[in-house]
Amino acid sequence: MGYNIAQKLIRSHLVSGEMIPGAEIGLKIDQTLTQDATGTMAYLEFEAMGVPRVKTELSVAYIDHNTLQNGFENADDHRFIQSVAKKRGLRYSRPGNGICHQVHLERFGKPGKTLIGSDSHTPTGGGIGMLAMGAGGMDVAVAMGGGTYYINMPKVLKVNLTGRLSPWVAAKDVILEVLRILSVKGGVGRIIEYGGEGVKTLTVPERATITNMGAELGATTSVFPSDENTLAFLTAQGRAEDWCELKADDDAEYEKIIDIDLSKLEPMAAMPHMPDKVKTVNEIGPIRIDQVCIGSCTNSSLMDMLKVAAILKGKTVHPDVSLSIAPGSKQVLNMLSLNGALADMIGAGARILESACGPCIGMGQSPNSKGVSLRTFNRNFEGRSGTADAGIYLVSPEVAAASAITGVLTDPRTLGDAPQVEMPQQFLINDNMIALPAEEKDADSVEIKYGPNIKPFPVSEALPESIAKKAILKVGDNITTDHIMPAGAKILPYRSNIPFLSNFCFRQCDENFAENCKRENGGIIIGGANYGQGSSREHAALVPLYLGIKAVVTKSFARIHAANLVNAGIIPFNFVNEADYDKIDAYDELELPNVRAAIANGENATMINKTKNETYELTYDLSARQREMILAGGLLNYTRENGKG
């Protein structure tokens, strides 16, 4: 039996374990990336490990999330990250250079390499043939120090693409169709591999759009072959030497195969408030809109922007619509300005934002109350835009631009001939906004600069023999990390200040959650299915740790968040009998007797509901290594005690 692409990538980087689905495997990591919303904490953790220089082939620190500087906090974080990068051997992508995933695809991504990043959309790199995965900041810190990255061996699902996209139908519509078929839980425990003759019709930027939103499936990652289209992209970026061919063997096997005929797809939209709530634009109808936002790591490539500019050229944005556009990188913005496309956007009435995440992470451009906003982003979780009652729709750049002109959700096929945009044979290469680190011989003279808002990460203690706490919060299915630890301009500046940040924890679910935790000295959280989906932000584990959360008991977890909980020393339990979830109410007195012995022996745990005089059996999906981490009180304690990664 031959190997598929995912198996080849894993096999070539396997450090420990066997490639048996569900078994823990350890991987060598070639590259890492961080962004500033998660980076400060990741580098505090790296500093705590005492490693003088990064040991990866390449590590890059990007500034793209917290670029709104309405106080000293964000600027201080940037200065801290820059000083760490200079001293410890990382490249530093300065504010304004662009969104981490867009820039990494352009300048650093290499087929056949492994990449982990402290951002859930790191799988964007799969569009260029990388094994690229989102991870918690602590996992990234360990990898930078030369440590192994551990995951459970995923199953591999193949999406077999045939045909060719029709005019006005975009790569965004491909991934929306996959989400419609599989749901936001459909990728859990899986790598999504794309193959078939239809792959040859998609450029690397189009592939990257698809792998980017694979994060919304809950997938470990998504990956495309590395072929002649990949070579063309790398050649245009002046990096032809980075190319290698990567394809599945003819007799490769897959857990499951889904067939999608690209020629049959239509323009689509994900409706509020979940990326898998997908219908065609025509099914939804011409609803009135208030705002359009074009950009994000999903749809901010040069090709996307050129299509938008062509649609807007000679037109005027509807008077009832606010249109903002954020090119994904300095490279894209420069090329738009030189070829006149930027002038076409501005002339139509678009508001041009800097090359950063911006409104996708809640940094500005919140829509009006009860407003309808079309966005080319990857997530439309309730309240993520900064307006709690807004209706956010996820669409392609073509749908977004057409609708900005008409003032209603519009099928762009009604506009006539689609613009013809070709990938350039040569991109504009100028890496002057990427700072190189100091030479190793000069590193001792570099001072790491801390600001007053940068606080130490919370201390985790070894697992006690037993735990007795109240059910401090009970939530339903598909709780996202935005629910647990919101983003936005008011909150993101405090990502390096866990004590202050804790005041916002779970505020969307229970505005008194933080106060309740402090009053009750922590507690146990009860959750439904797919708990912790969405962003990789480890703050969704570190802040509950600070607030005294000892365990989270759910029907099921999203992969990255479960790993982050373990890293923090919080036990991610699952109900053996999911019906037990319905028997527990908030503030029930719960007890986990002999929980340390159960974890140490790899046995199921017992949870007693003293309020209702009931007993529930709990299980967990932890490797022997992860159980040792829980016993030690988290990854940092485990690493200190054992000298392991």
C-alpha positions in Angstrom: 0.0 0.0 0.0 1.3 3.4 -0.9 1.2 6.6 1.1 -1.0 9.7 0.7 0.5 13.2 1.0 -0.3 13.6 4.7 1.3 10.3 5.5 4.4 11.1 3.5 4.8 14.4 5.4 4.3 12.8 8.7 6.6 9.8 7.9 9.4 12.1 6.9 9.2 14.0 10.2 8.3 11.2 12.6 10.3 11.2 15.9 8.2 8.8 18.0 5.1 6.7 17.8 3.5 4.7 15.0 1.3 6.1 12.2 -1.8 4.3 13.6 -4.9 6.6 13.7 -5.5 7.8 17.2 -2.1 6.9 18.5 0.2 9.7 19.8 3.0 10.6 17.5 5.9 13.0 17.9 7.0 15.2 15.0 10.1 17.2 14.2 9.2 20.8 13.4 11.1 22.7 10.8 9.4 26.1 11.0 7.4 28.1 13.6 5.4 31.3 13.5 3.7 33.4 16.1 1.6 36.5 15.9 1.4 39.3 18.5 -1.9 38.4 20.2 -0.4 35.0 21.2 3.3 35.8 20.8 4.0 37.7 24.0 2.9 34.7 26.1 4.7 32.2 23.8 8.0 34.1 24.2 7.5 34.5 28.0 7.2 30.7 28.0 10.3 30.3 25.8 12.3 32.6 28.1 11.2 30.5 31.1 12.7 27.4 29.4 16.1 29.0 29.4 17.0 28.1 25.8 19.5 30.7 24.4 18.6 30.4 20.7 15.9 28.9 18.6 16.7 25.5 17.1 14.3 25.3 14.2 15.3 25.8 10.6 13.2 29.0 10.6 11.1 30.9 13.2 9.3 34.1 12.5 7.5 36.5 14.8 4.8 38.4 13.1 3.0 41.6 14.2 -0.5 41.6 12.6 -3.2 41.3 15.3 -2.8 44.1 17.9 -1.8 46.9 15.5 -4.4 49.4 16.8 -2.3 51.4 19.3 -4.7 53.4 21.4 -2.4 53.0 24.5 1.1 51.8 25.3 0.2 48.2 25.8 0.3 46.9 22.2 3.4 48.9 21.4 5.1 47.5 24.5 4.3 43.9 23.4 5.7 44.6 19.9 8.9 45.9 21.4 9.2 42.9 23.7 8.6 40.5 20.8 11.1 42.3 18.6 13.8 42.2 21.3 13.3 38.5 21.9 13.4 37.8 18.2 16.7 39.7 17.9 18.3 38.0 20.8 17.0 34.5 20.3 17.4 34.1 16.5 14.0 34.7 15.0 13.0 36.9 12.1 10.7 39.7 13.0 8.0 40.8 10.6 7.3 44.4 11.5 3.8 46.0 11.9 2.5 46.8 8.4 4.4 44.0 6.7 1.3 41.9 6.6 -0.8 39.1 7.9 1.4 36.2 9.2 -0.2 33.5 7.0 -0.1 35.6 3.8 3.5 36.7 4.3 4.6 33.2 5.3 3.1 31.7 2.2 4.8 34.4 0.0 8.2 34.4 1.6 8.9 31.4 3.8 6.6 28.4 3.2 8.3 25.4 1.7 6.7 22.2 0.3 7.5 19.1 2.3 8.3 21.0 5.5 6.5 21.1 8.9 5.2 24.3 10.4 3.4 25.0 13.6 2.1 28.4 14.6 0.3 29.9 17.6 -2.6 30.7 15.4 -5.4 28.3 14.3 -5.1 29.3 10.6 -1.5 28.2 10.3 -2.9 25.3 8.0 -2.9 28.0 5.3 0.6 26.6 4.6 -1.0 23.4 3.4 -1.8 25.3 0.2 1.9 25.2 -0.7 2.4 21.5 0.4 3.4 21.9 4.0 2.2 20.0 7.0 1.1 23.2 8.7 -0.8 23.1 12.0 -2.2 25.5 14.6 -0.9 25.0 18.1 -0.9 26.6 21.5 1.9 29.1 22.3 3.6 26.7 24.7 3.8 24.0 22.1 5.4 26.5 19.7 7.8 27.6 22.4 8.9 24.0 23.0 9.3 23.4 19.2 11.5 26.6 19.0 13.6 25.1 21.7 14.1 21.9 19.6 11.4 19.9 21.3 9.1 17.5 19.6 5.5 18.4 18.8 2.9 15.8 19.7 -0.5 15.1 18.1 -2.7 12.0 17.8 -2.2 10.4 14.4 -5.1 11.8 12.3 -7.2 9.9 9.8 -6.9 11.2 6.3 -10.0 12.3 4.3 -9.6 13.0 0.6 -11.6 15.7 -1.1 -11.5 14.6 -4.8 -11.9 17.7 -7.0 -13.0 17.4 -10.6 -13.9 20.0 -13.2 -13.1 23.7 -13.1 -14.7 26.6 -11.3 -17.2 28.5 -13.4 -16.8 32.3 -13.9 -17.6 34.2 -10.7 -17.2 31.1 -8.5 -14.3 31.2 -6.1 -12.0 29.1 -4.0 -14.0 30.4 -1.0 -17.0 28.6 -2.4 -15.1 25.4 -2.5 -14.3 25.4 1.3 -17.8 26.6 2.1 -19.1 23.6 0.2 -16.8 21.3 2.2 -18.1 23.0 5.4 -21.6 22.4 4.3 -20.9 18.7 3.8 -18.8 18.0 6.8 -19.8 20.7 9.4 -17.6 22.5 11.9 -17.0 19.1 13.7 -16.4 17.1 10.5 -12.6 17.5 10.4 -11.9 16.6 14.1 -9.2 13.9 14.2 -8.6 14.2 10.4 -6.3 15.8 7.9 -8.2 17.0 4.8 -6.2 16.2 1.7 -7.2 17.6 -1.7 -6.6 15.6 -4.9 -8.1 14.9 -8.3 -7.8 16.6 -11.7 -9.5 19.7 -10.4 -6.5 20.5 -8.2 -4.5 21.5 -11.4 -7.0 24.3 -12.1 -6.3 26.0 -8.7 -3.4 28.4 -8.0 -1.5 28.4 -4.8 -3.4 31.5 -3.4 -6.7 29.7 -4.2 -5.5 26.5 -2.5 -4.4 28.6 0.5 -7.9 30.0 0.9 -9.2 26.5 1.1 -6.6 25.2 3.6 -7.0 28.3 5.7 -10.7 27.7 6.4 -10.0 24.0 7.0 -9.5 25.2 10.5 -13.3 25.8 10.7 -13.8 22.1 10.1 -11.9 21.3 13.3 -9.3 19.5 11.1 -5.7 18.9 12.3 -4.7 20.5 9.0 -5.4 20.5 5.2 -2.9 19.9 2.4 -2.6 20.1 -1.4 0.0 18.5 -3.6 3.1 20.4 -4.6 3.0 20.4 -8.3 3.8 22.7 -11.3 1.4 25.3 -10.0 3.3 25.4 -6.7 6.6 25.7 -8.7 5.1 28.6 -10.7 4.1 30.4 -7.5 7.5 29.9 -5.8 9.3 31.0 -9.0 7.2 34.2 -9.1 8.3 34.8 -5.5 12.0 34.3 -6.5 12.1 31.0 -4.5 12.1 28.3 -7.1 14.9 26.5 -5.2 12.4 25.9 -2.4 10.2 23.7 -4.5 9.9 19.9 -4.4 7.3 17.7 -5.8 4.8 16.1 -3.4 2.0 13.9 -4.5 0.1 10.9 -3.3 1.0 7.4 -4.5 -1.3 5.9 -7.0 -2.4 3.2 -4.5 -2.7 5.5 -1.5 -5.7 4.8 0.7 -8.0 7.2 2.6 -10.4 6.9 5.5 -13.1 8.5 3.3 -13.4 10.2 -0.1 -15.7 13.1 -0.9 -16.2 14.1 -4.5 -16.8 17.7 -5.5 -17.3 18.8 -9.1 -16.0 22.4 -9.2 -18.1 23.2 -12.3 -21.3 22.6 -10.4 -20.5 25.0 -7.5 -22.3 28.4 -7.1 -21.5 31.5 -5.1 -22.2 30.7 -1.5 -22.4 32.3 1.9 -22.1 31.1 5.5 -24.9 32.7 7.5 -24.9 33.9 11.1 -23.4 32.6 13.4 -21.4 29.6 12.3 -19.1 28.9 9.3 -21.0 25.7 8.4 -24.4 27.3 8.1 -24.0 27.5 4.3 -26.4 28.3 1.6 -26.1 29.5 -2.0 -26.4 33.3 -2.4 -29.5 32.8 -4.4 -31.1 30.7 -1.7 -30.5 33.5 0.8 -31.8 36.2 -1.5 -31.0 39.9 -1.9 -31.0 40.9 1.8 -30.1 44.5 2.5 -26.5 45.0 3.8 -24.8 47.7 5.9 -21.2 46.8 5.6 -18.6 44.9 3.5 -15.1 43.9 4.7 -12.6 42.4 2.3 -9.3 40.9 3.5 -8.1 38.6 6.3 -5.7 35.6 6.0 -8.4 33.9 4.0 -8.9 36.3 1.1 -6.3 39.0 0.9 -4.0 37.7 -1.8 -3.0 39.8 -4.8 -5.4 37.8 -7.1 -8.3 38.4 -4.7 -7.6 42.1 -4.6 -7.2 42.4 -8.3 -10.6 40.8 -8.8 -12.2 43.2 -6.3 -10.5 46.2 -8.0 -11.8 45.1 -11.4 -15.4 44.8 -10.1 -15.2 48.2 -8.4 -13.5 50.1 -11.2 -15.7 52.9 -12.4 -18.4 52.1 -9.9 -19.4 53.7 -6.6 -20.0 51.9 -3.3 -23.7 51.9 -2.5 -24.5 54.9 -0.2 -25.9 52.7 2.5 -22.8 50.5 2.6 -19.4 50.9 4.3 -16.7 49.1 2.4 -13.3 48.4 3.9 -10.4 46.6 2.2 -7.2 45.3 3.8 -4.6 43.9 1.5 -2.9 40.9 3.1 0.7 42.0 2.9 3.0 44.9 2.0 3.8 43.0 -1.2 0.2 42.9 -2.2 -0.4 46.6 -1.3 2.7 47.7 -3.2 1.7 45.9 -6.3 -1.9 47.2 -6.1 -0.5 50.7 -5.8 1.8 50.3 -8.8 -0.7 48.8 -11.2 -3.5 51.3 -10.5 -5.8 48.8 -8.8 -5.6 50.6 -5.5 -6.8 53.8 -7.2 -9.8 51.9 -8.6 -10.7 50.8 -5.1 -10.3 54.2 -3.6 -12.1 55.8 -6.4 -15.1 53.6 -5.8 -15.3 54.7 -2.2 -13.5 51.9 -0.4 -11.8 52.6 2.9 -8.3 51.1 2.7 -7.0 49.5 5.9 -3.4 48.6 6.8 -2.1 45.1 5.9 -3.2 43.4 9.1 -5.9 41.2 10.6 -8.0 44.2 11.5 -11.7 43.6 11.7 -11.3 39.8 11.4 -10.0 39.8 15.0 -12.4 42.6 16.1 -9.8 45.3 15.7 -12.1 48.1 14.4 -14.8 48.2 11.7 -17.5 46.8 14.0 -20.8 47.1 12.2 -23.8 49.2 13.3 -26.2 47.7 15.8 -28.3 44.9 14.2 -26.2 45.5 11.1 -25.6 43.0 8.3 -22.0 42.6 7.3 -20.5 40.6 4.5 -17.0 39.5 5.2 -14.4 37.5 3.2 -13.1 36.2 6.6 -13.1 32.7 8.1 -15.3 33.1 11.2 -18.6 34.6 11.9 -19.1 33.7 15.6 -21.7 35.7 17.4 -20.1 38.9 18.8 -16.7 38.4 17.2 -17.2 41.5 15.0 -17.5 43.6 18.1 -21.2 44.1 17.7 -23.2 41.6 19.6 -26.4 41.7 17.6 -24.8 42.0 14.1 -25.5 39.4 11.4 -22.2 38.3 9.8 -22.0 36.5 6.5 -18.9 34.9 5.1 -18.5 35.3 1.3 -16.0 35.3 -1.5 -14.3 38.6 -2.6 -16.4 38.5 -5.8 -19.7 38.3 -3.8 -18.5 41.0 -1.4 -17.5 43.5 -4.1 -20.6 42.9 -6.1 -22.8 43.4 -3.0 -20.9 46.5 -2.0 -22.1 48.2 -5.2 -25.7 47.0 -5.2 -26.4 47.4 -1.4 -27.9 43.9 -1.2 -26.4 40.4 -1.1 -25.7 39.8 -4.8 -24.9 36.9 -7.0 -22.0 38.3 -9.0 -23.0 36.3 -12.0 -25.6 39.0 -12.6 -22.8 41.5 -13.4 -21.9 40.1 -16.8 -18.4 38.8 -17.7 -16.1 38.0 -14.8 -12.8 39.8 -14.6 -9.9 37.8 -15.9 -7.0 37.8 -13.4 -3.7 35.9 -13.9 -1.1 35.2 -11.3 2.0 37.4 -12.1 5.1 35.7 -13.4 7.1 37.9 -11.0 5.9 39.3 -7.6 7.5 42.5 -6.3 10.2 41.2 -3.8 11.1 43.6 -1.0 11.7 42.1 2.5 12.9 45.3 4.1 10.1 45.0 6.8 11.5 41.7 8.0 14.2 42.3 10.6 16.9 39.7 10.9 18.2 38.5 14.3 21.5 39.5 15.8 24.4 37.2 15.1 24.8 34.6 17.8 28.1 36.1 18.9 26.3 39.4 19.5 23.2 38.1 21.2 24.4 38.6 24.7 24.5 42.4 24.2 20.8 42.4 23.2 18.4 43.4 26.0 14.9 42.0 26.2 12.5 44.8 26.9 9.5 44.3 29.1 6.7 46.8 29.5 4.6 47.3 32.6 1.6 45.5 31.1 3.5 42.3 30.6 2.8 40.0 33.6 4.0 36.5 34.3 1.9 33.6 33.1 -0.1 31.9 35.9 1.5 29.2 38.0 0.1 25.7 37.8 0.4 23.3 40.7 0.7 19.5 40.6 -2.5 17.6 40.4 -3.9 17.0 44.0 -5.2 13.6 45.1 -8.8 14.7 44.9 -10.8 17.7 43.7 -13.9 19.1 45.2 -15.4 22.1 43.4 -18.7 23.5 42.2 -19.9 23.3 38.6 -19.0 26.9 38.2 -20.5 27.1 34.6 -22.5 25.0 32.3 -22.5 25.7 28.6 -23.8 24.0 25.4 -22.4 22.7 22.2 -19.9 24.4 19.9 -18.5 26.8 22.5 -15.7 28.7 20.8 -12.5 30.1 22.2 -14.1 33.5 21.5 -16.8 32.6 24.0 -14.1 31.6 26.6 -11.7 34.5 25.9 -13.0 37.2 23.6 -10.9 39.2 21.1 -11.5 42.8 20.0 -9.8 46.1 20.4 -10.8 46.6 24.0 -9.4 43.2 25.2 -6.5 42.2 22.9 -4.1 44.8 24.4 -4.2 42.8 27.7 -3.2 39.4 26.2 0.1 39.7 28.1 -1.7 40.6 31.4 -3.6 37.5 32.5 -4.9 39.0 35.8 -6.6 41.8 34.0 -7.7 39.7 31.1 -9.4 37.3 33.5 -12.2 39.9 34.0 -13.5 39.2 30.5 -13.4 35.4 30.6 -16.7 33.7 29.5 -18.4 37.1 29.8 -20.6 36.3 26.8 -22.0 33.2 28.5 -22.0 34.5 32.1 -21.1 38.1 32.8 -20.2 37.2 36.4 -18.0 34.2 35.6 -14.8 35.8 36.8 -16.3 37.1 40.0 -17.9 33.7 40.6 -14.6 31.9 40.2 -12.9 34.2 42.6 -15.7 33.8 45.2 -15.7 30.0 44.9 -12.0 29.6 44.5 -12.3 28.1 41.1 -14.5 25.3 39.9 -15.3 22.7 37.2 -16.7 23.7 33.8 -19.4 21.5 32.2 -19.6 21.7 28.4 -21.3 20.1 25.4 -19.9 18.8 22.1 -17.0 20.4 20.2 -16.0 22.5 23.2 -13.2 25.0 22.4 -13.5 25.2 18.6 -12.1 28.1 16.8 -8.9 30.1 17.5 -5.8 28.4 18.9 -5.5 31.1 21.6 -4.0 29.4 24.7 -5.4 32.3 26.8 -8.7 30.3 26.7 -6.8 27.8 28.9 -4.4 30.1 30.8 -7.1 32.5 32.0 -9.3 29.7 33.4 -6.2 28.3 35.0 -5.6 31.7 36.7 -9.2 31.6 37.9 -8.8 28.3 39.5 -10.5 26.0 37.0 -9.3 22.4 37.7 -11.2 20.4 35.1 -13.5 20.8 32.1 -16.0 18.0 31.6 -17.6 17.8 28.1 -19.2 15.6 25.5 -16.2 16.3 23.2 -13.4 18.8 22.7 -11.8 20.6 19.7 -8.2 19.4 19.2 -6.1 22.5 19.9 -8.1 23.6 22.9 -7.9 20.2 24.6 -4.1 20.2 24.1 -3.9 23.8 25.5 -5.9 22.6 28.6 -3.4 19.8 29.2 -0.5 22.2 28.7 -2.0 24.4 31.4 -2.6 21.5 33.8 -6.4 21.5 33.5 -7.9 18.0 32.9 -10.1 17.7 29.8 -12.6 15.0 30.8 -15.3 13.5 28.6 -18.5 11.9 29.8 -18.6 8.2 29.2 -22.4 8.5 29.1 -23.2 11.8 27.3 -26.7 11.7 28.9 -25.0 12.6 32.2 -24.4 16.1 30.9 -28.2 16.8 31.2 -28.2 15.7 34.9 -25.8 18.4 36.1 -26.8 22.0 36.9 -24.6 25.0 37.5 -23.4 25.2 41.1 -23.9 21.5 41.8 -21.3 20.4 44.3 -18.9 18.1 42.4 -16.1 15.8 43.6 -13.4 13.9 41.8 -12.2 11.5 44.4 -8.8 9.8 43.9 -8.4 11.7 40.6 -4.6 11.7 40.7 -4.5 7.9 41.1 -6.9 7.5 38.2 -4.8 9.7 35.9 -1.6 8.0 37.0 -2.9 4.6 36.3 -4.6 5.5 33.0 -8.0 4.6 34.4 -11.4 6.3 34.0 -12.3 8.8 36.8 -15.4 9.1 38.9 -17.3 12.3 39.5 -19.7 12.5 42.3 -22.5 15.0 42.2 -23.0 15.6 46.0 -26.0 17.9 45.4 -28.0 15.2 43.5 -26.3 12.2 45.1 -25.3 10.8 41.6 -22.1 9.4 40.2 -20.8 9.8 36.7 -18.0 8.0 34.9 -15.5 10.2 33.1 -12.8 9.3 30.5 -10.1 11.3 28.7 -8.1 11.1 25.5 -4.6 11.5 27.0 -1.3 9.8 26.1 1.0 8.5 28.7 3.1 11.6 28.2 0.1 13.9 28.6 -1.0 12.1 31.8 2.5 12.8 33.2 2.0 16.5 32.2 -1.4 16.6 34.1 0.2 15.1 37.2 3.0 17.6 37.1 0.6 20.5 36.6 1.2 21.3 32.9 3.8 21.3 30.2 6.0 24.0 31.7 6.3 22.1 35.0 6.8 18.8 33.2 9.5 20.3 31.0 11.3 21.7 34.0 11.1 18.4 35.9 12.1 16.1 33.1 14.1 18.3 30.7 11.7 17.1 28.0 9.7 18.7 25.2 
